[in-house]
């Protein structure tokens, strides 16, 4: 995994953050359900990030993977503050905040968040210093202080500083002639105190550490990293040469600090306004959001701290006093080291058996394979390149293809998916790309891609006013034997070749007429003015998805009450929606066995007597980011099983276009049931949620032996799968 992949992972791990709706004060059908039936979603998110930290603590993992999880934790927490904490603070200030779904006042929630986050950040910093850093040193990777280096190495670094770093630096004085400078969000800074020997006056200066343009980890020596590598931190090297930056001044002390700002984007969408222009204006404003967190090193004195607190306009509760170094997200840089022995073993995804060529050296025909029957692919165990990417590239090159319709929520910077759409348009095909330019923190990338697609002749649309388009859909229209035939792909993950290597996702390829008809109508609704009320194989938000799932949950409840077989299994990134949770509680009260497999937030309380005794909640984190969404209902032996893009959150069900598709092949249903069996098994390593919101990692059996790793097991199963298992 390279550093860009890791950064994508860190950002998208927190795709669970973007949910600003205040929950309803009361649910119409709450009835006699207890008032304390929900866990706080913010604290549940922090518990999720604690599970990421559990992986960094695990000495059985390769040390660079542990380092990577430390970086993911840090990046996750940054986004949590920029989005969730910032949004909560904004609602408190404006008076719009209402009690959470657990009945806690917003100010109390904010205090609980700050307290829990303080504890986690200290644990995170100590874990690096006390466990991971020594483990890196044992592997020959050292992060050392400049002062501890021998003179020849200090001299070499002095040359590096003079030629590559010094010209970039911009020290800013703070005095009556120089106001306190603007501190950008997530920037690393040095607060420097100097004394003018001529007048004896002490002055303050701010020096930004240019981590955006220079590596944070500066190599001490060049050489073969497989024999060892030493680095110094960029801020340490700069601090060592402060006298070069303030000639004639006496440098008294310096301290590192880092500021987090509200970087959320709010767009008041208007049907008469150009959405691209409105969004670009908001992206400029993002840089100047109000401060919400100040991280400082433990050695900062009170004088400097008081200056920062006063000038930045924050409270002492928002100051995080931490062991250094700050901003451990930059540990992602260590992924660039050529040390495969310190990473997970290399894995090459298999090609789904349905997409293998029929003869040696033959070129696979994906349309023929899909026409022969539905194909379910499971990434990253099965290749994205030989399935989704090959499907769109074949469509772009095929002279019999007349049209391609595609949604794009996030994609990579060098996306072959986008290039395939451009090739198709330039070949004269009708191409529609629905680009979601409001995808959080990918807005500018998506604006750039939208304009590139438009220049190539692609019909680019931006979805419906007030809704994000989050569904993952592709539709290819092909002429065959004098008639039109449709080929569809409905997925759980983004059309992003880079993240497909590290995200666990599912995708269904089908030529089914009902699914094709549903997709055609949905694309018409998204690009035109059609208002489709019903779909046959799809559940679509915001109109039908919640209602459809509630219907299926209540059907299972009725089966249980009548003594018929019933079971509900749901795999999501987040389980927050109160109406869905209440329906699951009522199903549990009727005796339905409910299995919830959640990666991130879970507001449901399992195992509560009289409320949720039959509900189990598990979480799996590991090498791959669990991202697929599955909804399986036993239905008295006639199962309904859906996959798709939606989590159980207000944003997904009420303010996004989401789509779930019902699987039609029994072999696919069996495959997902087996996946659930593995995830919920007592022989599989996972985290278990209890009735008060505490997650416990269960990684070893009673005999002390390590439990099975789900992702390794699935990886082995799928790479050895034969064609008949399709």
N, C-alpha and C positions, 0 to 999 in steps of 0.2 A: 504494500500500500504506500503510495507516495503522499507527500504532504498535502497536495491539493485534495486527494481523496479523503484524507483524514479531516481536513477542514470541512469538506462537504458533509462528512459523517457527523461532525460535531454540530454543524448548523442544523442538519435535518433531524438529528436526535431530538432537538427541541422544536420540532414541528408540532409538538403537543401544546405549545404555549399560546397560540393565537386565538384566544377565546374570550372575548370581552363582555359578553352578555351577562348582566346580573341575573342570577337564577330567579325563577318565579317565587314570590313570597309564599305561595301555597299552591299545591297541585289539586286540581278539581277532584281527582279520584283518590286522594291520599287516605281518606277514611280514617281507620283506626291505626294506621302505621305509626310507629313511634317517631317523635320529632327529631331524635338524635340518630336517625338512620343513615346519614351521609357523613363521610369523611371529608375534611377540608381539602379542596383540590390543590391549593398552593402548597400546603405541607406535604401532600401526597406527591407533588412534583419533586420537592426537595428529597423525599424518601427515594424516589426514582434515581436522583443523582447520587444519593448515598449508595445505591446498588452499583452504579458505575465505579464508585470509589472502592467497593468491595472487590471488584476485579483488579484494580490497581494494587490492592493489598495481597492478592493471591500469589504466593511464591512459586506455585506450580506453573504459572504462565511465563512465557519468554519475556525477558526483562524489557525489551523495547516495546512489547505489547502492553506491559504494565505502564510504561512511560506514556504510551499513547492514550491509555485510559485516564491518566492524570490530566493530560491535555484536553481530552474530551470533557471531563468534569469541569475544568476551568472555562472552556468555551461555552458549555451549557449554562453555567451559572451567569456568565456575562449576559447571555441573551435573556435569561430569566429576569434579570434586573432591568435590562433595557426595555422589555416588553411587559411582563406581568407586574413587577413591582412598580414600574413607571406608570402603568395604566391604573393600578390601585391608588397610587398617590394622587394622580390627576383627578380621579373620581372623588377622593376625599376632599381635595382642595376646592373643587367645583361644587361640592355638595350633592353630587349625583350618586354617590356610593350608597348601597343598601346592604343589609346584613347578608352574609353568605348563606349557602344552602344548609350550613350547620348552625345557623342562627347567631354567629359571632359578628360583633360590630367590626366594620372595616379597619378602624384604628387598632383594634386588638389583633386582627389578622396580620396587619403590617408589623406590629410589635413581635408577634410570634414568628413571622418570617425572618425578621432581622435577628432574633435570638437563635433560631435554628441555623440560619445561614452563617452566622458568626462561628458557631460550633463546627459546622462542616468545613468552612474555609481553614480554620486552624488545624483540623484533622488532616485536611488535604495537604497543607504546607508541611506538617510534621511527617506525614507519610513519605513525602518526597525526600526530606532531609534524613530521616531515620531508617528508611527501608529501601526505597527505590534508588536513591543516589548511591548508597554503598553497594547495591547490587550492580548498578552500572559500572562502578569502579572495579568490581571483581571481574567484569567482562571487558575491562580495558578502556572504558569510556568515562572520562573524568571531566568534571566542570570545576575548575580551580580558580582561586583568587590570583589576581595579577601579582600582588605582593608576595605570594608564596612561590613564585616561579624563580628559577635561577636567572642570573643577569643576562646571559645570551638570549634567552627566550623573551625576557622583558624588552631587550633592545630590539628584537625583531618585531615584537608587537608595537613598539614605539614607532617603527617605520610604517607599519600598517595604519596606525592611528594618524600619523602625519599625512600620508598620501591618500587614504581612502575614507577616513572618518572626519577628521578635522574640517575639511572644506565644506562638509554637509551641515555642520552644527551651527545653531543660531542662538547663542545665549541672549536672554532678554532680562534687562535690569528692571527692578521695580523701585521707583522713587517718585518724587513729585513731578518729574518731567516724563516719566514712563509709567503709565497706569498698569495695573495688574493684567497680565496677558490672558487671552482666551485659552482655556485648556480643553483640547479636543477630547471627545469620548474615547475611552480605551487606550489612550496614549500613555506611554511610560515616561516619567519626568524625573528630573533631579531638582530638588529644592536646595539651593546653594547659598550659604552665608559667607560673605567676604568682608574684610575690613580694609578701609583705605588708610594706609600707614601715615599719610600726610596730615589727615584731619582726624584720624582715630574713629571715624564713624563706621558703624556696621551696616552693611547693605544686604539686600536679598535679590537673588536672581533665579530665574526659572530656565532650565535647559531641557528641551524635549529630546528624548532618546529616539533617534530616527529608525525605529524598528520596521516601519513600513517600506523603507527603501534599502535597509542594510540588514544582514542576518543578525539575529539576537545572539547566536552562539558563534563566537569568533574562533576559528581554529588556531591553536597555539603553534603547531608545526604542520607542514604538509607531509604527506606520506600515505602508506597503505593502512587504511582504517581497520583492516582485519587484524592488524597487529596492535591496535590500540589507537585511541584518539583523545586529545585533550582540547578543551575549549575554555574560553573565558567569556563571561557575560558582557555584552556590549556596554551596559551602563557601568560596569566595574572598570572596563578599559577607559571609558570616558572620564570617570571619576579620578582615575590614576593620573590623568593629564589635565586636571582642572586649572593648574597654574598656567598652562599654555593658552587657556581660554580667557583667563583674567590676569593678564600680565601686569605686574606692578601692584597687584592686590594680594592680601594675605587671605588664603582660603581657610576659613574657620571650621566649617562642617558641611556635609551634604547628606541629603536623605532622599530616598526614592519614594515616589507616590504615583498613584494611578486613579483616574477619575472615570466613572461610568455615568453616561447621560441617558435621558429618555430618547431613544432612537426609533420609536414607533412612528409610523406614518398614518395620518388620518386624512382620508380624501372624502370631501363632500361631493359625491357624484351627482352630476346634473346631465340630463339627456341632451342639453344644448351645448355642453362644453366638451372640448376635445380631451379625452381621458389621458392621453399621453402627455399633453401639456400640463394638465393638473397634477399628474403624478410626478413629473420632473420638477415642478415647483416644490412639492412636498419633500422630495429627496434632498433638495438644497437645504430646506429647513431642518431636516433630520440632524444635520451636523451641529445645530445650535439648540438642541433640546436641553431642558434644565438638568442639573446634576442630581443624581439619586444615590450614589455610593462613592466614598473616598477610601481607597486602600492605601495604607501607609506601612512602612517597615517599622519594626518594633523599636528601633533606635531613634525615632524622630522625637525631638524635644518639644516641650509645650509651646515655646515661642513660635516656632515654625508652624506647628499644628494650628494654633489660634489664628495665625495669619491666613492659612488655607481655608479653615472653617469660615472665617469672616468673609473673605473675598469670594468664596464659592457659594456662600449662602446655604450651607447644609447644616444639619444638626449633628451632635455628637453620636446619636444613635446610628447615624449613617456612616460613621467612620469605622473602618475595619483595620485593626492593628494586628499585623500578621508577621510571622517569621519570613524572612526573605528566602529566595527571590520572589518578587511579585510576578504576576502574569505567566503562570506555568503553561498557558495555552501554547506558548512558543516552543514547548518541548516537541511539538509536531515536527520541528526541524530535524530532530534526530532520526526521523523516518527515512531521511535521505542517505543515511549511512549504509554502505554496502556490507551489511552484516546479516545475511539470511539466517545464520545460526541463532540470532536473537529475536527472530520473528516466528509467527506461525509457519508451519511447513507450506511451501508453495502448493497451490491448488489450481488445476486447470479445469474449468467447467466442462461438463460433458454436453454433447448435442443431444437434444431430445430424440429418442429412437424414431419418432414419426418423421423427423426432418433429416434423417440420414439418407443418402442416395441409395437407390435400389441396386445399382451396380458399381463395382470399383471404378474410381476415377470419373464417375458420372457426376453431373451437377444436380443438386437436390431441387425438386420442384415443390415449393411450399404450397402453392395453390392446389396441386393434386393431392398433397398430403392432407390438407385441411378439408378438401371436398370429400375425402374418404371417411372423415369422421373428426369430431372435435379433438383438439390437442390442448392439454393443460401443461404449461411449463412452469418450472419452479426455479427461480433465480436466487442466489448466484450459483447454485449447484448445477443448474443447466444454463447453457450459454445464452446470453442476450444477443450476442453478435450473430449466432447461427439461427436465431428464432425471430425476435422482434425486428432487429436491424435488417436481417436478410429478407424478411417479409416486405418491408417498406422499400428496400433497394430493388428487389425483384419487381415490385409494383411500379417503381419509377422507370425501370428499363423495359418493361413488357409492353409491346405495341398494342396488345389487346386490352390493356387497362385504360379506362376512360377518365376515371376520377379517383382522387384520394382525399379523404377528410380526416383530420387529425386534431387532437387537443394537445397542447404543450403547456405544462405547468412549470416544470424545471427541466433544463437540459444542460449538457456540458458545453464548455467554451468552444470545443472543436467538434460539434455534434454531427455525426454522420446521418442522424435522423433528419436534421434540418437540411443537410446537403442533398439527401434523397428527395425531399419535397421540392427543393430548388431545381434539381435535375428533372423531376417530373413536370414542373411548370414550364421549364425551358423546352421540354419535348412536346409541349402543346396539350398536355393533360389538364383537366380541371382540378385545381388543388385548393382546398380550404384548410387554413390553419387557424385554430382558435387558440390564441396566445394569451395566457393569463399574466398580464403585466403587473398585477398586484401581488404576485407570489413574494412573501416576505423575505427581504434581504437579497432577492434575485431580481428586483424590479428593473434595475438598469440593464442587466444582462438581457432580460426579456424584451425590453424596449429596443435594444440594439438588434436582437434577432428578428423582431417584428419588422423593423425597417429593411433589413436585408431581405427578408422574404417578400416584402412588398415590391422591392426593386426588381426581384426576379419574376414577378407576375403572379405570385401566390395571392389568393384572396385571404386577407388577414382580418379577422374580427376579434373583438375583445370580450365577448360574452354579454351577459345581461347586466343592466344597471343595478347596482346594489348587491350583486352576488359575485363571489369568486367561482371560477370554473375549475374544479379540482378533480373531476372525473378523468380517467385514463382510457381514451377511446381512439380507435383507428378503424376506418371503413374504406375498403377498396372496391370499386365498381369495375367489373371486367366483362367484356363481351365474349361469350362462349356459345358456339353453335347457333348463332343468330339471336341469342337472348342475353339479357344482362344477369350476371350472377354477382352476389355480394360476399365479400370476405371480411370478417370482423376480428378485431382484437380488443378485449376488455381486460384491463390490468388493475393491480393494486398499487403499482409503483410508477414513478415518473419515467418518461422516455429519455432516460439519461444513461448512456453507455458506461460512464465512469462510476456512478453510484450503483449501477446494476452489479458490479463486482463485489460490493460490500453490503448491499441491502438484500434482505430476504423478502421476496415478492412472488406473487403468482400472476399468471396471465392465461386467459382462455382465447384460443383461436377457434373460430367456428364459421361455417357457411350456412348455419341454420337460418331459415327464412324468417322465423319469428324474431330472432335476435337482430337480423339485418333490418327488418322493418322497424323495430324499436329504435335502432341507432339512426336510421335515416330520419325518422320523425324528430329524434332528439337533436340531431345536428341542424335540422331545419328550424327548430325552436331557438337554438342558440345563435344562429346566423341571421334569422329572419324575424317574422312576426307570428309564426305558428305558436299556438298554445295547446300543447298536447296534454290531455287529461289522464290518459291511461296507456300503460305499456304492458306487454304480455310476459316477457321474460326478464325485464329489468325492474328494479326498484330505484326510483329517481328522486333525489332531494332537489328543492325543498318541499315539493307538494306531496309526495307519496312515501318517501322512504321510512320516516318514523312510523307512519300509520301502518305500512306494510309489515314492519318488524313487530310492532305491538300486536298486530293481528296474529302473526305466527307464534309469538310468545303466549298469547291468550289461548290459542288453539292447543298448545302443549299443556297448558294449565287444565283445559277442559278434558283432554285425554287422560291426564293423571286423576282428575276427579272421577272419571268414569271407569278407572281401573285399567285403562289401555296403556301400552308402552309410550313413554314420553322421555325426552331429554333435550336439553338446549346446550349448545357449545358455541362460544363466541370468542374469537381472537381479534383484538384491536390494539391500537396504540394507546388509546385513552378511553376510560369508561366514566363519564361524568353526567350525562343527561339524566335528569331526575325522573322523567316519565318512563324511560327505558328501565332504569334501576328499580323503580317501584313495581313495574310489571314483572320483573325478575323476582322480586321479593314475593309477590303474590303467587307466582308460579312455584316458588320454593315452598310456600306455605301449603300448597296443594300437593306437594310431594315430588315435584319435578326435579330430577338431578340436573344441576346447572354447573357447567365448567366455564370459567372465565380465564382466558389467557391474555394478559395485558402487559405491554412493554413499559408504559409510563404511568400516567395518573390513573388512580382508581378511587372513586368516591363511594363505591359500594362496600358495605361491611359484611363479610361472609361469616358464617358459623354462629350467628346470633340466635339463641334459642327462641323459637316461636316466630322468627322472622326469616332467617336465611340459613337454616341448619343444613340444607342440601346443596349449598353453594360453595364451591371451591374456587379460589383465585390463585393463579400461579403467574410467575414472571420468569422469562428466560432472556438473559443478556450474554453476549459472548463475542466471538470473532466477527459475526455478521449482525447487522442491525435488523432485528425482527420488525417487519414493516407490513406484512400482508394482513388483510382483514378477511375473516371467515365467519359466516353465520350459518350454523347447522341445526336443523330441527328434525327430530326423529319422526314426528307426524304419524304415529301408529304404523310404522313400517313402510311408509311412502315418503321418504325424506325430502325435505326442502333444504338445499345447501347453496349458499350464495358466496361469491367473492366480489370484492370491489374496493372502492377508494375511501369509504366513509368510516370515520371514528364516531363513537357515541358521545358527541359533544354538541353544544348548542350551535356552534359555528357550522359544523358539518351538516346538521339536520335542518337548520333554519336559514343559513346565509350563504350556502354554497350549492353549486350544482355538483351532485355526487351521483354515482351509478353503481348499483350492485347487479350482477347477472346470476341467474340461477343455473347451476350446472345440470347438464342433461345426461351425462354418461355415468353409469353405476361405478365403473372403474375409477373415475375421478372422485366420486363421493367416498369410495372405499379408501382411496389414497389419503384424503384429508381426515377421515376418521382415524386412520392409523397414525397420522401425524399428531392428532389430539391425544390418542392413547399414549403415545410416547411422551408428550409434554406433561401430561397429568400423572404419569406413572411415578410410584415411589422409588423406582430404580433410576430415575432421571434427575440430574442436578438442576435445581431451580430455586427460586425464592417463593415462600409461602406467605400470604397475607392473613393476619388474624383479625378478630372482630373489633379491635381497638386501633387498627391502622398500622401495626408493626409488621415489617417485612423481615422474615428470617431466612437466611440462606441455608439450604439443605444440600450440601455438596458431598457428604459422606454417609455411608450406610452405618448400621449399628455395629458392623464388624470393623469400622474404621477405614474401609476401602472407598476410593473415590467412586461416586455414582457416574452413570453414563452421561456424556456430553451430548445433548440433543443435536446440535448442529453437526458435530462430527459423525454421528450416527446417520443422519439424513444424507450427509455428503457421501458416505460410503454406500448407502442404499441406492442413491440416484445415479452415481457414476457407473454402477454395475448393472443398471436396469437394462433389460433386453427389449427388443422391438415388441414382442407380444404383450409386454406390460403397459403398453400405451393406453 
